[in-house]
Amino acid sequence: MKHQTSVRSSGYERLSTIDRLARWLTWPRFIFLLVLTFFLVSILFPFYWMISSSFKTYAEIGGRHPVYIPSALRWDAYKELFNYWNFQRNIFNSMLVAIPTSIIAVFLSTLGAYAVARLRFRGKDLMLNGILMIYLFPGILLIIPLFAMLAKVGTFLSFEVQDNLPILIFTYLAQTLPVALYMLANYFRTIPEEIEQAGLIDGCTRTQVIWRITLPLSIPALVSVSIYTFMIAWNEFLYALVFLNQRDMFTMPIKINTIFNDPSPRPHVVMAASAIMTIPIVMLFLAMERFLTEGLSAGGVKG
């Protein structure tokens, strides 16, 4: 008798749970969940396919029927990538380019953005709009005059333009500085001027105000800009393709393109290289998610 009572009560609880779910799941919520599921699948499935394909054999990737789950976790693609293609050298080259680009872009854009946001001088708005307009031009339009200019400067100062990573960093700054300056200028405007005025009254110089007051309050924006510029330099392909010729100097995007165009198809190796290139950016975004949200949202709100 007690068993029958417990079965009836559990069935009543199940029924009540279903009823509560049916009452909660209205048509607007159902459509929202459907759209959300579609976007999540469309975003996450390519990433899953890249990771899983790096563990597949060539037969599993090139077969007539798609294989969604590899039969085993094979590390052959990763071993070939590091032992035969020397991919660790390309990772090092990408770090040598991306990290200095991010640091220099944040430093220069901080100084320029603070001047635009706080100082008063003629042509300030025109200068800011002109810098932002440079970013609107596609990179392929700027690469030819930029290469010609650097070639003339290199001839005059006796240095090689091609296969020169510092020159490549300079070209990346031409792409990252405009948007970094614009983002930081908008963020600095949200910081109340009264805080800085109080520091100046207490005897701080303008440099001390920037270092002790403005920069600590701007950490979310600085982190957002640094990650954004790092991501641009980490994934950049066009400028690296033009300025780099030696295989030992290739960054990761150029090396992946070389493996992809190899006469013997190696799609699993390409997927392994793409996974190695993508995972650090994903981990960086997840680790700095709080700063990214604060920095990107606060820059568009007037304080």
C-alpha positions as CSV (number, residue, x, y, z in Angstrom):
1,M,0.0,0.0,0.0
2,K,2.8,2.4,0.8
3,H,4.5,1.4,-2.4
4,Q,1.4,2.3,-4.4
5,T,1.1,5.6,-2.6
6,S,4.7,6.5,-3.4
7,V,4.2,5.6,-7.0
8,R,1.1,7.7,-7.3
9,S,2.8,10.6,-5.5
10,S,5.9,10.4,-7.8
11,G,3.6,10.3,-10.8
12,Y,1.8,13.3,-9.5
13,E,5.1,15.1,-9.1
14,R,6.1,14.2,-12.6
15,L,2.8,15.4,-14.0
16,S,3.0,18.6,-12.0
17,T,6.6,19.2,-13.3
18,I,5.4,18.8,-16.9
19,D,2.4,21.0,-16.2
20,R,4.7,23.7,-14.8
21,L,7.0,23.4,-17.8
22,A,4.1,23.6,-20.2
23,R,2.9,26.8,-18.5
24,W,6.3,28.3,-18.5
25,L,7.1,27.4,-22.2
26,T,5.0,30.0,-24.0
27,W,5.3,30.7,-27.7
28,P,7.7,33.7,-27.3
29,R,10.0,31.7,-25.0
30,F,9.9,28.7,-27.4
31,I,10.8,30.8,-30.4
32,F,13.6,32.5,-28.3
33,L,15.0,29.1,-27.2
34,L,14.8,27.8,-30.8
35,V,16.7,30.8,-32.2
36,L,19.3,30.6,-29.3
37,T,19.8,26.9,-30.0
38,F,20.3,27.6,-33.7
39,F,23.0,30.3,-33.0
40,L,24.8,28.2,-30.4
41,V,24.9,25.2,-32.8
42,S,26.1,27.3,-35.7
43,I,28.8,28.8,-33.6
44,L,30.0,25.8,-31.6
45,F,29.7,23.1,-34.2
46,P,32.5,24.4,-36.5
47,F,34.8,24.6,-33.5
48,Y,33.9,21.0,-32.5
49,W,34.4,19.9,-36.1
50,M,37.9,21.4,-36.2
51,I,38.9,19.8,-32.9
52,S,37.5,16.4,-33.8
53,S,38.9,16.4,-37.3
54,S,42.4,16.9,-35.9
55,F,42.2,13.5,-34.4
56,K,40.7,11.7,-37.5
57,T,42.5,9.8,-40.2
58,Y,42.6,11.0,-43.8
59,A,40.1,8.3,-44.6
60,E,37.6,9.5,-42.0
61,I,37.9,13.1,-43.2
62,G,37.8,12.4,-46.9
63,G,35.2,9.7,-46.8
64,R,31.8,9.9,-48.6
65,H,29.9,9.9,-45.3
66,P,30.8,12.4,-42.6
67,V,32.3,11.1,-39.4
68,Y,31.2,13.2,-36.5
69,I,33.2,11.3,-33.8
70,P,36.7,10.0,-34.5
71,S,37.2,6.3,-33.8
72,A,40.2,7.1,-31.6
73,L,42.2,10.0,-30.3
74,R,45.1,9.9,-32.7
75,W,47.9,12.4,-32.2
76,D,49.5,11.7,-35.6
77,A,48.5,15.1,-37.0
78,Y,50.0,17.0,-34.1
79,K,53.2,14.9,-34.2
80,E,53.6,15.6,-38.0
81,L,52.8,19.2,-37.4
82,F,55.7,19.7,-34.9
83,N,58.2,17.0,-36.1
84,Y,57.9,17.5,-39.9
85,W,56.5,21.1,-40.4
86,N,58.4,22.7,-37.4
87,F,55.2,24.5,-36.3
88,Q,56.7,25.5,-33.0
89,R,58.8,28.0,-34.9
90,N,55.7,29.6,-36.4
91,I,54.0,29.8,-33.0
92,F,57.1,31.7,-31.7
93,N,57.0,34.1,-34.7
94,S,53.4,34.9,-34.2
95,M,54.1,35.6,-30.5
96,L,57.0,37.8,-31.5
97,V,54.7,39.9,-33.7
98,A,51.4,39.8,-31.7
99,I,52.6,40.6,-28.2
100,P,54.7,43.7,-29.1
101,T,52.0,44.9,-31.4
102,S,49.5,44.8,-28.6
103,I,51.8,46.5,-26.1
104,I,52.9,49.3,-28.4
105,A,49.3,49.9,-29.6
106,V,47.9,50.1,-26.1
107,F,50.8,52.5,-25.0
108,L,50.5,54.9,-28.0
109,S,46.7,54.8,-28.1
110,T,46.5,55.6,-24.4
111,L,48.5,58.7,-24.8
112,G,46.6,59.8,-28.0
113,A,43.2,58.9,-26.6
114,Y,43.8,60.8,-23.4
115,A,44.8,63.9,-25.4
116,V,41.7,63.7,-27.5
117,A,39.4,63.1,-24.5
118,R,40.8,65.7,-22.1
119,L,42.9,68.3,-23.8
120,R,41.5,71.1,-26.0
121,F,43.2,72.0,-29.2
122,R,42.2,73.0,-32.7
123,G,41.3,70.2,-35.1
124,K,40.8,67.6,-32.4
125,D,37.5,66.2,-33.8
126,L,38.9,66.3,-37.4
127,M,42.0,64.4,-36.3
128,L,40.0,61.7,-34.5
129,N,37.6,61.3,-37.4
130,G,40.5,61.2,-39.8
131,I,42.3,58.5,-37.8
132,L,39.1,56.4,-37.7
133,M,38.6,56.9,-41.4
134,I,41.9,55.2,-42.0
135,Y,40.5,52.1,-40.3
136,L,37.6,52.1,-42.7
137,F,39.8,51.5,-45.7
138,P,40.4,47.8,-46.5
139,G,43.9,46.6,-45.7
140,I,44.5,45.6,-49.3
141,L,44.3,49.3,-50.4
142,L,46.9,50.4,-47.9
143,I,49.4,47.6,-48.4
144,I,50.8,48.8,-51.7
145,P,51.6,52.4,-50.7
146,L,52.7,51.2,-47.2
147,F,55.1,48.7,-48.8
148,A,56.5,51.3,-51.3
149,M,57.0,53.8,-48.5
150,L,58.8,51.3,-46.3
151,A,60.9,50.1,-49.2
152,K,62.2,53.7,-49.8
153,V,62.9,54.2,-46.1
154,G,64.7,50.8,-46.0
155,T,66.9,51.7,-48.9
156,F,67.7,55.1,-47.3
157,L,68.5,53.5,-43.9
158,S,70.0,50.3,-45.2
159,F,67.6,47.7,-43.8
160,E,65.5,44.9,-45.4
161,V,61.8,45.3,-45.6
162,Q,60.9,41.7,-46.3
163,D,61.4,39.0,-43.7
164,N,61.7,41.6,-41.0
165,L,59.4,41.1,-38.1
166,P,59.8,44.6,-36.6
167,I,58.6,46.0,-39.9
168,L,55.7,43.6,-39.8
169,I,54.8,45.0,-36.3
170,F,54.9,48.5,-37.7
171,T,52.4,47.5,-40.5
172,Y,50.1,45.9,-37.9
173,L,50.1,49.1,-35.9
174,A,48.7,50.9,-38.9
175,Q,45.7,48.7,-38.6
176,T,45.3,48.5,-34.8
177,L,46.1,52.0,-33.7
178,P,43.1,53.8,-35.2
179,V,40.5,51.6,-33.6
180,A,42.4,51.3,-30.3
181,L,42.6,55.1,-30.1
182,Y,38.9,55.5,-30.8
183,M,37.9,52.9,-28.3
184,L,40.0,54.4,-25.5
185,A,39.0,58.0,-26.3
186,N,35.3,57.0,-25.8
187,Y,36.2,55.3,-22.5
188,F,38.2,58.2,-21.1
189,R,35.2,60.4,-21.7
190,T,33.2,58.3,-19.3
191,I,35.6,59.0,-16.4
192,P,34.5,62.1,-14.5
193,E,36.9,65.0,-14.9
194,E,36.3,66.0,-11.3
195,I,38.4,63.0,-10.2
196,E,41.3,64.2,-12.2
197,Q,40.8,67.8,-11.1
198,A,41.0,66.7,-7.5
199,G,44.3,65.0,-8.2
200,L,45.7,68.1,-9.8
201,I,44.5,70.2,-6.8
202,D,46.3,67.8,-4.5
203,G,49.6,68.6,-6.3
204,C,49.8,65.8,-8.8
205,T,51.2,66.5,-12.3
206,R,49.2,65.6,-15.4
207,T,51.4,62.5,-15.8
208,Q,50.8,61.4,-12.2
209,V,47.1,61.9,-12.7
210,I,47.2,59.6,-15.8
211,W,49.3,57.0,-14.0
212,R,47.6,57.0,-10.6
213,I,44.0,57.8,-11.4
214,T,43.1,57.4,-15.0
215,L,44.8,54.2,-15.9
216,P,43.6,52.2,-12.8
217,L,40.1,53.3,-13.6
218,S,40.6,52.2,-17.3
219,I,41.8,48.7,-16.7
220,P,38.7,47.1,-18.4
221,A,39.2,49.3,-21.5
222,L,42.9,48.6,-21.6
223,V,42.4,44.9,-21.4
224,S,39.8,45.0,-24.1
225,V,42.0,47.0,-26.4
226,S,45.0,44.8,-25.8
227,I,43.1,41.6,-26.5
228,Y,41.5,43.1,-29.6
229,T,44.9,44.3,-31.0
230,F,46.5,41.0,-30.1
231,M,43.8,39.1,-31.9
232,I,44.3,41.2,-35.0
233,A,48.0,40.6,-35.1
234,W,47.6,36.9,-34.2
235,N,45.2,36.2,-37.1
236,E,46.6,38.6,-39.7
237,F,47.3,37.0,-43.1
238,L,47.6,39.5,-45.9
239,Y,50.4,41.7,-44.6
240,A,52.4,38.7,-43.4
241,L,52.0,37.0,-46.8
242,V,53.4,40.1,-48.6
243,F,56.3,40.9,-46.1
244,L,57.5,37.4,-45.3
245,N,59.1,35.0,-47.8
246,Q,61.4,32.7,-45.8
247,R,59.6,29.7,-44.3
248,D,61.4,30.1,-41.0
249,M,59.9,33.6,-40.7
250,F,56.3,32.6,-41.4
251,T,53.6,33.3,-38.8
252,M,50.9,30.7,-38.1
253,P,48.3,31.8,-40.7
254,I,50.9,31.7,-43.5
255,K,52.2,28.3,-42.4
256,I,48.6,26.9,-42.3
257,N,48.1,28.2,-45.8
258,T,51.4,26.4,-46.9
259,I,50.2,23.1,-45.4
260,F,46.8,23.5,-47.0
261,N,48.4,24.0,-50.5
262,D,50.8,21.1,-50.1
263,P,50.6,18.7,-53.1
264,S,49.7,15.8,-50.8
265,P,46.4,16.7,-49.0
266,R,46.7,16.9,-45.2
267,P,43.4,18.2,-44.0
268,H,43.8,16.6,-40.5
269,V,47.1,18.4,-40.1
270,V,45.5,21.7,-41.2
271,M,42.8,21.2,-38.6
272,A,45.4,20.4,-35.9
273,A,47.3,23.6,-36.7
274,S,44.0,25.6,-36.8
275,A,43.1,24.2,-33.3
276,I,46.5,25.2,-31.9
277,M,46.0,28.7,-33.3
278,T,42.4,29.1,-32.1
279,I,42.6,27.7,-28.6
280,P,44.8,30.4,-27.0
281,I,42.5,33.1,-28.3
282,V,39.4,31.3,-26.9
283,M,41.1,30.8,-23.5
284,L,42.2,34.4,-23.4
285,F,38.6,35.6,-24.1
286,L,37.2,33.3,-21.4
287,A,39.8,34.4,-18.8
288,M,39.3,38.1,-19.5
289,E,35.5,37.9,-20.2
290,R,34.7,40.3,-17.3
291,F,37.1,43.0,-18.4
292,L,36.0,42.6,-22.0
293,T,32.3,43.1,-21.1
294,E,33.0,46.2,-18.9
295,G,35.5,47.7,-21.4
296,L,33.4,47.3,-24.5
297,S,30.1,48.4,-22.9
298,A,31.4,51.3,-20.9
299,G,33.0,52.9,-23.8
300,G,29.7,53.6,-25.5
301,V,28.0,55.2,-22.5
302,K,28.5,58.9,-21.5
303,G,29.2,59.3,-17.8
